[in-house]
Amino acid sequence: MLLTALFLLSATSKMAASAEAAQTTQSDPAQPCPSYSPTSFEALSEVTHLPDPFLYATGQRATSLTQWQCVRALTKAQFEHWELGPIPSAPAVVVGSVADKQISVQTGTTDKQIQFTAKVDMPTSGEAPYPAIIRLSKYGLDTRLLNDAGVAVITFDNSELAEQKNGQSRGRGKFYDLFGADHPAGAMTAWSWGLSRIIDVIDKTDQHLIDRSRIGVTGCSRYGKGAIVAGAFDERLVLTIAQESGSGGAASWRISDHQQAQGQNVQTQRQIVTENVWFRDNFKQFSGHTNKLPVDHHQLMGLIAPRGLLVLENTSMEWLGNASTFLTSVVAKTIWLALGVPANIGITQTGGHSHCHLPDSQLPDVKHFIDRFLLEKAVNPSEILKTDGNYPTSPEDWQKWTVPTLKRID
């Protein structure tokens, strides 16, 4: 089955505003964005389709880039409050060094600091300063593949910042040593905060090795989930490549629930919150009530827009929500479409291979996005939207709103 961007425009114009949207009162786009005032869990209304990603205040939808910035701020605040936990701001102290083998980071307050490192593998081609991709853990795109393309690989041992062995890992790791074991941030938020400190250190160097304007992030499976969160939270990342991120990544909670209800073996929100500590602890209250979530993961991916996002998924991985990941990503594409850059998100799903193995059929898509966003080659942007799956539900079943054209107001 091959879908095109035109398919996205067939959704109906019916729109349901949640009680969350009603909490904001600002309607004048010339004024600062409203602060987020969350309602109680009990007061949240149920939305059975994917929530409208363009609502910015009291049921009003964004029609300009100015209003989109308010949408983005609201969406980020909702994810922090209900699902991921608050991400601390950049600390007072961030120092370190960048060498051809390692990046060293020392960060924290003037009174209390933590230290960690990230391994560096320099490219086998090209010239310094090199573009770089930060890979969460060692799982994901192959180092040699990236190095041969002229991209440095920065391997970040994110579990050092936030442990994630099992459900008993909450509050363990250097992030919690700094902010306290009771900090409400889930592990993925802690990873994102640590990754941002690596970029801070690169920023502070003379950048003779790494070009801080050309940095991406990648990861596979749980690390693919973390890559999406990092890309959403740090706008300095020009490219996010999320490989087989599944539930908690490219999959939406609502569509994954639907897949399970159809008798498929799919990881859902109810299960994932018992498996590990990737999310904030009180995200458990949505177990069996995901329709009450004010947001879903088409919006988390949408926080990356208009920057580059490549979603690599595996049709054979039913547990990761093969239908959910593809359909959610297709709906997320409407955000890039509204911003006028639909080719900046690529979605490619191929089955018949093992988990976290990049099949040859997806290699050209990876190279295309690396060429465009990290190597900045003069290549014609092409829309990548394909799957070899055949699903009984479609994007228009979940997208009950029209796609605006977000224009700049001078």
RODO-2510 file (C-alpha; in nm, 4 decimals, decimal comma):
residues 410
     n   res          X          Y          Z
     1     m     0,0000     0,0000     0,0000
     2     l     0,1442     0,3385    -0,1016
     3     l    -0,0133     0,6559     0,0360
     4     t     0,0423     1,0113    -0,0821
     5     a     0,0023     1,3488     0,0834
     6     l    -0,3194     1,4015    -0,1127
     7     f    -0,4810     1,1268     0,0927
     8     l    -0,4379     1,3411     0,4012
     9     l    -0,6624     1,6142     0,2694
    10     s    -0,9708     1,3935     0,2540
    11     a    -1,0421     1,4161     0,6259
    12     t    -1,3628     1,5816     0,7345
    13     s    -1,3761     1,9287     0,8875
    14     k    -1,5485     1,8163     1,2077
    15     m    -1,3509     1,9340     1,5106
    16     a    -1,3926     1,8540     1,8790
    17     a    -1,2135     2,0805     2,1275
    18     s    -1,1127     1,9185     2,4548
    19     a    -1,1493     2,0750     2,7975
    20     e    -0,7720     2,1252     2,7900
    21     a    -0,7919     2,3701     2,5007
    22     a    -1,0557     2,5659     2,6886
    23     q    -0,8074     2,6327     2,9659
    24     t    -0,6271     2,8888     2,7490
    25     t    -0,7892     3,2262     2,7003
    26     q    -0,5525     3,4177     2,4738
    27     s    -0,6988     3,4819     2,1282
    28     d    -0,4889     3,7726     2,0012
    29     p    -0,1887     3,6314     1,8127
    30     a    -0,0034     3,9621     1,8564
    31     q     0,0096     3,9024     2,2320
    32     p     0,2354     3,6557     2,4141
    33     c     0,1263     3,2948     2,4145
    34     p    -0,0925     3,2052     2,7121
    35     s     0,0551     3,0123     2,9993
    36     y    -0,0674     2,6575     3,0401
    37     s    -0,3223     2,5971     3,3156
    38     p    -0,4010     2,2249     3,3221
    39     t    -0,7353     2,1003     3,4380
    40     s    -0,7794     1,7975     3,6634
    41     f    -0,7687     1,4454     3,5239
    42     e    -1,1374     1,4024     3,6125
    43     a    -1,2345     1,7093     3,4082
    44     l    -1,0624     1,5922     3,0902
    45     s    -1,3035     1,5170     2,8072
    46     e    -1,2759     1,2065     2,5918
    47     v    -1,1621     1,2378     2,2309
    48     t    -1,1908     0,9095     2,0415
    49     h    -1,0038     1,0277     1,7314
    50     l    -0,6571     1,1864     1,7263
    51     p    -0,6713     1,5351     1,8844
    52     d    -0,6561     1,8357     1,6542
    53     p    -0,2892     1,9455     1,6505
    54     f    -0,3712     2,3016     1,5427
    55     l    -0,5769     2,4204     1,8414
    56     y    -0,4091     2,7072     2,0223
    57     a    -0,6676     2,8793     2,2427
    58     t    -1,0297     2,8323     2,3478
    59     g    -1,1077     2,6120     2,0519
    60     q    -0,9392     2,8486     1,8057
    61     r    -0,7191     2,6965     1,5374
    62     a    -0,3883     2,8335     1,4190
    63     t    -0,3889     3,0021     1,0795
    64     s    -0,0495     3,1748     1,1031
    65     l     0,3052     3,0875     1,2001
    66     t     0,2725     3,3200     1,4992
    67     q    -0,0239     3,1227     1,6266
    68     w     0,1584     2,7977     1,5506
    69     q     0,4271     2,8947     1,8009
    70     c     0,1528     2,9165     2,0640
    71     v     0,0246     2,5744     1,9556
    72     r     0,3735     2,4343     1,9903
    73     a     0,4228     2,5832     2,3374
    74     l     0,0853     2,4493     2,4525
    75     t     0,1505     2,1019     2,3103
    76     k     0,4938     2,0785     2,4715
    77     a     0,3493     2,1854     2,8076
    78     q     0,0756     1,9232     2,7799
    79     f     0,3247     1,6443     2,7128
    80     e     0,5389     1,7544     3,0047
    81     h     0,2429     1,7749     3,2422
    82     w     0,0569     1,4574     3,1499
    83     e     0,3066     1,2125     3,0017
    84     l     0,6795     1,2897     3,0016
    85     g     0,7449     1,5137     3,3006
    86     p     0,8947     1,8639     3,3120
    87     i     1,2300     1,9199     3,1484
    88     p     1,4577     2,1507     3,3486
    89     s     1,6014     2,4559     3,1794
    90     a     1,9675     2,4804     3,0864
    91     p     2,1747     2,4845     3,4072
    92     a     2,4083     2,7582     3,5265
    93     v     2,7184     2,5483     3,4661
    94     v     2,7887     2,3679     3,1403
    95     v     3,1534     2,3075     3,0579
    96     g     3,3414     2,0353     2,8765
    97     s     3,5541     1,9464     2,5799
    98     v     3,5211     1,7999     2,2323
    99     a     3,7923     1,5659     2,1046
   100     d     3,8110     1,3195     1,8182
   101     k     3,7337     1,0283     2,0516
   102     q     3,5159     1,1718     2,3268
   103     i     3,2969     1,4592     2,4391
   104     s     3,3179     1,5395     2,8109
   105     v     3,0381     1,7220     2,9943
   106     q     3,0331     1,8793     3,3394
   107     t     2,7057     2,0459     3,4284
   108     g     2,4804     2,1550     3,7123
   109     t     2,4655     2,4381     3,9634
   110     t     2,7567     2,6262     4,1119
   111     d     2,7246     2,4041     4,4201
   112     k     2,6424     2,0656     4,2672
   113     q     2,7503     1,9176     3,9366
   114     i     2,7527     1,5891     3,7465
   115     q     2,9908     1,4600     3,4818
   116     f     2,9411     1,2266     3,1878
   117     t     3,0978     1,1514     2,8514
   118     a     2,9948     1,0477     2,5015
   119     k     3,2024     0,8440     2,2587
   120     v     3,2905     0,9999     1,9232
   121     d     3,3610     0,8163     1,5973
   122     m     3,4904     1,0553     1,3342
   123     p     3,4000     1,0253     0,9646
   124     t     3,6125     0,8477     0,7079
   125     s     3,5347     1,1101     0,4442
   126     g     3,4691     1,4802     0,4202
   127     e     3,6348     1,7680     0,6015
   128     a     3,6053     1,9161     0,9496
   129     p     3,3998     2,0643     1,0981
   130     y     3,1800     1,7593     1,0444
   131     p     2,8062     1,7185     1,0811
   132     a     2,7182     1,4777     1,3599
   133     i     2,4394     1,2536     1,4730
   134     i     2,3903     1,1732     1,8399
   135     r     2,2898     0,8091     1,8793
   136     l     2,1169     0,7046     2,1977
   137     s     2,3035     0,3973     2,3187
   138     k     2,4686     0,1696     2,0624
   139     y     2,1443     0,0480     1,9041
   140     g     2,0342     0,1966     1,5783
   141     l     2,1987     0,3130     1,2604
   142     d     2,5397     0,1592     1,1984
   143     t     2,8438     0,3718     1,2839
   144     r     3,0250     0,2760     0,9649
   145     l     2,7255     0,3682     0,7504
   146     l     2,7204     0,7173     0,8989
   147     n     3,0991     0,7626     0,9085
   148     d     3,1336     0,6591     0,5435
   149     a     2,8728     0,9226     0,4561
   150     g     3,0860     1,1903     0,6220
   151     v     2,8930     1,2155     0,9500
   152     a     3,0478     1,1927     1,2964
   153     v     2,8704     0,9586     1,5385
   154     i     2,8333     1,0661     1,9003
   155     t     2,7231     0,7662     2,1062
   156     f     2,5432     0,8800     2,4213
   157     d     2,5051     0,6321     2,7074
   158     n     2,1714     0,7836     2,8067
   159     s     2,1068     0,5224     3,0767
   160     e     2,3855     0,6880     3,2753
   161     l     2,1572     0,9911     3,3085
   162     a     1,8414     0,7917     3,3833
   163     e     1,8388     0,4207     3,4578
   164     q     1,5790     0,2102     3,2760
   165     k     1,6334    -0,1499     3,3744
   166     n     1,2719    -0,2036     3,4827
   167     g     0,9872    -0,0447     3,6762
   168     q     1,2087    -0,0117     3,9830
   169     s     1,4534     0,2233     3,8097
   170     r     1,2639     0,5447     3,8763
   171     g     1,4749     0,8219     4,0244
   172     r     1,8073     0,6508     3,9531
   173     g     2,0851     0,8037     3,7459
   174     k     2,2960     1,1189     3,7316
   175     f     2,0012     1,3370     3,6288
   176     y     1,8296     1,2455     3,9558
   177     d     2,1548     1,2828     4,1487
   178     l     2,1413     1,6453     4,0373
   179     f     1,7685     1,7207     4,0566
   180     g     1,6572     1,4741     4,3233
   181     a     1,5230     1,1190     4,3129
   182     d     1,1675     1,2517     4,3365
   183     h     1,1924     1,4703     4,0251
   184     p     0,8801     1,3911     3,8170
   185     a     1,0620     1,3699     3,4826
   186     g     1,0495     1,0289     3,3193
   187     a     1,3671     0,8695     3,1874
   188     m     1,3195     0,9933     2,8295
   189     t     1,2927     1,3516     2,9498
   190     a     1,6121     1,3059     3,1516
   191     w     1,7862     1,1640     2,8448
   192     s     1,6763     1,4615     2,6371
   193     w     1,8075     1,7036     2,8996
   194     g     2,1456     1,5283     2,9013
   195     l     2,1641     1,5219     2,5221
   196     s     2,1034     1,8968     2,5160
   197     r     2,4030     1,9445     2,7428
   198     i     2,6201     1,7639     2,4860
   199     i     2,5027     2,0159     2,2270
   200     d     2,5760     2,2980     2,4752
   201     v     2,9371     2,1808     2,5031
   202     i     2,9705     2,1638     2,1244
   203     d     2,8259     2,5177     2,1099
   204     k     3,0924     2,6435     2,3492
   205     t     3,3873     2,5009     2,1530
   206     d     3,5518     2,6504     1,8460
   207     q     3,3687     2,3830     1,6465
   208     h     3,6797     2,2839     1,4537
   209     l     3,5657     1,9180     1,4768
   210     i     3,1846     1,9259     1,5003
   211     d     2,9562     2,1752     1,3262
   212     r     2,6864     2,2523     1,5797
   213     s     2,4499     2,3788     1,3072
   214     r     2,4328     2,0269     1,1583
   215     i     2,3494     1,7909     1,4440
   216     g     2,0883     1,5149     1,4406
   217     v     1,9674     1,2425     1,6759
   218     t     1,8816     0,8776     1,6204
   219     g     1,8011     0,5584     1,8069
   220     c     1,6107     0,2330     1,7705
   221     s     1,3320     0,0761     1,9778
   222     r     1,3261     0,2427     2,3234
   223     y     1,6041     0,4672     2,1983
   224     g     1,3906     0,5560     1,8974
   225     k     1,1275     0,6762     2,1427
   226     g     1,3962     0,8804     2,3153
   227     a     1,5153     1,0240     1,9841
   228     i     1,1654     1,1596     1,9112
   229     v     1,1462     1,3201     2,2562
   230     a     1,4909     1,4760     2,2133
   231     g     1,4009     1,6061     1,8672
   232     a     1,0780     1,7503     2,0039
   233     f     1,2425     1,9222     2,3012
   234     d     1,5622     2,0637     2,1448
   235     e     1,5120     2,2732     1,8330
   236     r     1,8842     2,2759     1,7601
   237     l     1,8545     1,9203     1,6289
   238     v     1,8079     1,9591     1,2540
   239     l     1,7277     1,5916     1,1921
   240     t     1,5619     1,3137     1,3904
   241     i     1,5772     0,9545     1,2656
   242     a     1,3522     0,7320     1,4758
   243     q     1,3923     0,3632     1,3985
   244     e     1,1202     0,1184     1,5060
   245     s     1,0212     0,3392     1,8004
   246     g     0,6797     0,1752     1,8375
   247     s     0,4567     0,2430     2,1377
   248     g     0,5636     0,5590     2,3152
   249     g     0,7348     0,6711     1,9950
   250     a     0,5707     0,6949     1,6537
   251     a     0,2637     0,4958     1,7617
   252     s    -0,0389     0,6743     1,9040
   253     w    -0,1968     0,5446     2,2225
   254     r    -0,5428     0,5543     2,0678
   255     i    -0,4652     0,3601     1,7523
   256     s    -0,2594     0,1040     1,9464
   257     d    -0,5596     0,0474     2,1737
   258     h    -0,7724    -0,0013     1,8623
   259     q    -0,5279    -0,2558     1,7227
   260     q    -0,5352    -0,4537     2,0460
   261     a    -0,9153    -0,4411     2,0512
   262     q    -0,9067    -0,6045     1,7090
   263     g    -0,7240    -0,9014     1,8604
   264     q    -0,3678    -0,8051     1,7712
   265     n    -0,0695    -0,8403     2,0041
   266     v     0,0198    -0,4734     2,0414
   267     q     0,1909    -0,2901     2,3249
   268     t    -0,0470    -0,0350     2,4732
   269     q    -0,0246     0,2433     2,7287
   270     r    -0,1666     0,0165     2,9990
   271     q     0,1240    -0,2270     2,9556
   272     i     0,4129     0,0082     2,8863
   273     v     0,3769     0,2047     3,2104
   274     t     0,4325    -0,1191     3,4043
   275     e     0,7370    -0,2219     3,1987
   276     n     0,9713     0,0689     3,2619
   277     v     1,0116     0,4298     3,3755
   278     w     1,0298     0,6057     3,0419
   279     f     0,7303     0,8253     3,1318
   280     r     0,6410     1,0257     3,4414
   281     d     0,4869     0,8186     3,7167
   282     n     0,1360     0,9667     3,7123
   283     f     0,0994     0,8821     3,3432
   284     k    -0,0375     0,5557     3,4846
   285     q    -0,3709     0,7268     3,5535
   286     f    -0,4497     0,7086     3,1825
   287     s    -0,4394     0,3284     3,1788
   288     g    -0,7722     0,2261     3,0264
   289     h    -0,8498     0,5946     2,9637
   290     t    -0,6224     0,6981     2,6782
   291     n    -0,9124     0,8806     2,5098
   292     k    -0,8842     1,1353     2,7921
   293     l    -0,5290     1,2281     2,6930
   294     p    -0,5340     1,5864     2,5602
   295     v    -0,2547     1,4961     2,3160
   296     d    -0,1234     1,1953     2,1251
   297     h     0,1954     1,1089     1,9443
   298     h     0,1194     1,2655     1,6085
   299     q     0,1569     1,5870     1,8080
   300     l     0,4795     1,4778     1,9766
   301     m     0,6310     1,4156     1,6340
   302     g     0,4792     1,7447     1,5201
   303     l     0,6922     1,9330     1,7741
   304     i     0,9864     1,8484     1,5478
   305     a     0,8314     2,0305     1,2505
   306     p     0,9419     2,1971     1,0303
   307     r     1,2796     2,0306     1,0916
   308     g     1,3671     1,6930     0,9446
   309     l     1,2098     1,3698     1,0728
   310     l     1,2544     1,0256     0,9215
   311     v     1,0322     0,7516     1,0653
   312     l     1,1680     0,4027     0,9971
   313     e     0,9228     0,1281     1,0931
   314     n     0,8948    -0,2496     1,0557
   315     t     0,5698    -0,3984     0,9240
   316     s     0,6564    -0,7326     1,0844
   317     m     0,6667    -0,5884     1,4374
   318     e     0,3021    -0,6165     1,5427
   319     w     0,3987    -0,5657     1,9091
   320     l     0,5315    -0,2185     1,8275
   321     g     0,2015    -0,1260     1,6658
   322     n     0,2764    -0,1666     1,2956
   323     a    -0,0544    -0,0082     1,1896
   324     s    -0,0410     0,2489     1,4674
   325     t     0,3104     0,3702     1,3855
   326     f     0,2376     0,4119     1,0172
   327     l    -0,1050     0,5726     1,0476
   328     t     0,0038     0,8057     1,3293
   329     s     0,3031     0,9205     1,1263
   330     v     0,0841     0,9853     0,8226
   331     v    -0,1452     1,2031     1,0333
   332     a     0,1580     1,3805     1,1829
   333     k     0,2634     1,4666     0,8287
   334     t    -0,0272     1,7128     0,8114
   335     i     0,1706     1,9438     1,0422
   336     w     0,4616     1,9601     0,7976
   337     l     0,2060     2,0031     0,5191
   338     a     0,0511     2,3002     0,6987
   339     l     0,3967     2,4528     0,7385
   340     g     0,4612     2,4134     0,3660
   341     v     0,7397     2,1530     0,3929
   342     p     0,5759     1,8087     0,3545
   343     a     0,9008     1,6562     0,2236
   344     n     1,0737     1,7310     0,5574
   345     i     0,9080     1,4248     0,7105
   346     g     0,9704     1,0836     0,5621
   347     i     0,7758     0,7707     0,6575
   348     t     0,8944     0,4312     0,5398
   349     q     0,7800     0,0928     0,6685
   350     t     0,9191    -0,2388     0,5484
   351     g     0,8749    -0,5862     0,6951
   352     g     1,0582    -0,9141     0,6709
   353     h     1,3642    -0,8265     0,8790
   354     s     1,4734    -0,8435     1,2416
   355     h     1,4166    -0,5665     1,4946
   356     c     1,6560    -0,2689     1,4600
   357     h     1,8054    -0,4073     1,1394
   358     l     1,8042    -0,1549     0,8557
   359     p     1,6920    -0,3341     0,5368
   360     d     1,8459    -0,2394     0,2044
   361     s     1,5114    -0,0973     0,0886
   362     q     1,5250     0,1758     0,3556
   363     l     1,8900     0,2675     0,3026
   364     p     1,8202     0,5172     0,0183
   365     d     1,5678     0,6960     0,2415
   366     v     1,8246     0,7291     0,5210
   367     k     2,0859     0,8584     0,2784
   368     h     1,8376     1,1078     0,1318
   369     f     1,7657     1,2643     0,4719
   370     i     2,1321     1,2656     0,5747
   371     d     2,2246     1,4330     0,2459
   372     r     1,9612     1,7013     0,2892
   373     f     1,9809     1,7872     0,6582
   374     l     2,3303     1,6923     0,7759
   375     l     2,5477     1,7141     0,4651
   376     e     2,3380     1,9966     0,3167
   377     k     2,3777     1,8634    -0,0341
   378     a     2,1854     2,0217    -0,3174
   379     v     1,9343     1,7388    -0,3630
   380     n     1,5746     1,7779    -0,4668
   381     p     1,3438     1,7101    -0,1702
   382     s     1,1241     1,4121    -0,2405
   383     e     0,8268     1,2969    -0,0351
   384     i     0,8836     0,9564     0,1212
   385     l     0,5615     0,7881     0,2293
   386     k     0,5392     0,4121     0,1867
   387     t     0,4533     0,0851     0,3536
   388     d     0,4217    -0,2767     0,2490
   389     g     0,1455    -0,3236     0,5054
   390     n    -0,2269    -0,3515     0,4425
   391     y    -0,4367    -0,2134     0,7274
   392     p    -0,8137    -0,2187     0,7805
   393     t    -0,8162     0,1363     0,9160
   394     s    -0,6896     0,4507     0,7438
   395     p    -0,5617     0,7984     0,8411
   396     e    -0,8955     0,9594     0,7640
   397     d    -1,0568     0,7398     1,0292
   398     w    -0,8484     0,9197     1,2909
   399     q    -0,8057     1,2703     1,1481
   400     k    -1,1311     1,4603     1,2019
   401     w    -1,0042     1,8083     1,1169
   402     t    -0,8851     1,9972     0,8102
   403     v    -0,5282     2,1062     0,7435
   404     p    -0,4742     2,4840     0,7610
   405     t    -0,2121     2,6758     0,5687
   406     l     0,0077     2,8459     0,8258
   407     k     0,1230     3,1764     0,6797
   408     r     0,3625     3,4352     0,8118
   409     i     0,2053     3,7620     0,9228
   410     d     0,4492     4,0512     0,8758
***
